[in-house]
Amino acid sequence: MVTTICCPKCGALNEEGVNFCIECDTFLPWTDAAVRPRHEAGIELGLSTTHLDVAPGGEASVEVHIRNTGRNVDRVDLDIEGVADGWTVVEPGTVSLLPGLGSVARLIVRPPRDATVPAGRHLLELRGRSSIDATVVAEQRVSVDVAPFDDLRVRMTPPTSRGTTRGLHRVVVENAGNHPVTVSLHGRDRDGAGEVAVDVQPSVLELEGGAHAASIVTVSPVRPLGDGSARPLPFVVVAQTGPTETALDGVMIQEPEPAPAPLREPPTTGPPTTVAAVQPAPRRRRRWWPRLLAALALVGGLGGAALAVVPVDELRDRLGAGDDAPADVVDVADGVADDGGAVDADGGETPPPPGDGADAGALPDLTVTAVQCALVPDDGELRFAVQVANQGAVRGDPVTVRATAGDLTGSADVTVDGLATAVFGVPVDGGVLGSELSFTIAIDPDEAVEEADEGNNAGIITITLPAAANQPVSLCG
């Protein structure tokens, strides 16, 4: 048995016979002495403090006093439990001690300035283990308070959009700090002229440390641009967390709306004696395949995108266009002249047969004929190329083509004189990869155009997104 006393200042153990601590020379009140048996192996640990405060990227330490209370020379191994490796260490990690003697080590904490070590209190358990007897273990606990820090990173893609009625942008917010934050987003006209309206959805994001999320920004001009050149409309999106604000500048290029086609007046050779009703001239057949190839080349050139194509006939049947082919789609085997008219045996042009798109009661008949879809990771969107046709009367004003799947939507305005292709994007984030989406593809979804047949304007297709952004998109009915 041996009588020892723990130093009230440094925690070192002192054996009977000394009046001052062997480590710090503090006077020892032997009234607190304790009698302990001296075993073959024995270890005692003491700490200079049991609590540390540290900032991320900084350093704090505590002294560890180790004493051999056994009867033999012993090697003590020190380790820490309760935290992941990398930001706590004991130096030295091993000490060799003669019986009755002690040594000092340092427990050092260095939390990194990132989201891997959350802000708040962490409990560390320091252990010393005898090399003579593995069952002989001494323990001490230290609490460490890691201070919080903020690191909010915000970016907007694309910074510039173009359109006649609206532009779409995607704002990605990343919380690189070590504690949860609430981020509020709002947009406004940058110059304060009231030229644009900016809508952000969702406008509030709750982010844990190291997490990220995205919001969709819709920029709409207040007034339409009837003619002239395109004009830039600057705007700003502000991300705010607490008193800190981060502003992102963007520009929507508003393009003028297409001018309506002028009405033709019949030629006059003299004073008319009677007035005859003007009959709409039958439209000539146009070659559809150059336009389709141009649309394929456009979407095929989107960098790094995976492409899926639905055949024209299959999609037209799927969208309910009926068994009749659109007015602007002709059989290539019949022979097509350079200007789109059919060729007769004498080399002259013959008009299309009666009823081929000219007798639709002077009303247009709009329908979707083909869809292409590509995943564009750099822009954070699913890009569509939708081929549409007008099987009825000529319409000079633009019409809306839209793709919708729940909260996901995108659209473009095109003028359909025969065949036309609308190219637009639907913003998506990484959370939809590997999922299956059902999109409604529609022309004139708001029924703003009176048509000869309103039943062939929309249909549903299913898009299976790949698990990785560099894999192809699967598109089926």
Buried (B, 14 or more C-beta within 10 A) or exposed (E): EBEBBBBEBBBBBBBEEEEEBBBEEBEBEEEEBEEBEBBEBBBBBBBBEEEBEBBBEEEBBBBBBBBBBBBBEBEBBBEBEEBEEEBBBBEEEBBEBEBBBBBBBEBBBBBEBBBBBBBEEBEBEBBBBBBBBEEBBBEBEBEBBBBBBEBBEBEBBBEEBEBBBBBBBBBBBBBBBBBBBEBBBBBBBBEEEEBBBBEBEEEEBEBBBBBBBBBBBBBBBEEEBEEEEEEEBBBBBBBBBEEEEBEBEBBBEBBBBEEEEEEEEEEEEEEEEEEEEEEEEBBBBBBBEEBBEEBBEBBEEBEEBBBBBBEBEEBBBBBBBBEEBBBBBBEEEEEBBEEBBBBEEEEEBEBBEEEBBBEBEEEBBBBBBBBBBBBBBEBBBBBBBBBBBBBBBBBEBBBBBBBBBEEBBBBBBBBBBBBBBBBBBBBBBEEBBEEEBEBBBBBBBEEEBEBBBEEBBBBBBEBBBBEEBEEBBBBEE
